[in-house]
Amino acid sequence: MVAGGTRYDLNGQPCGEMTEAQQNDAREALEKARQKRLNARNQ
């Protein structure tokens, strides 16, 4: 992930900037998904 950056809509058009809070939320969601995948693989 990159600090800041442009957000894009479903058509690929720029639609604003990512906030720090949005970046943190995305980072947390990615980590949860990785952990879930690792836990499923280890069972």
Secondary structure, 3 states (H helix, E strand, C coil): CCCCCEEECCCCCEEEECCHHHHHHHHHHHHHHHHHHHHHHCC
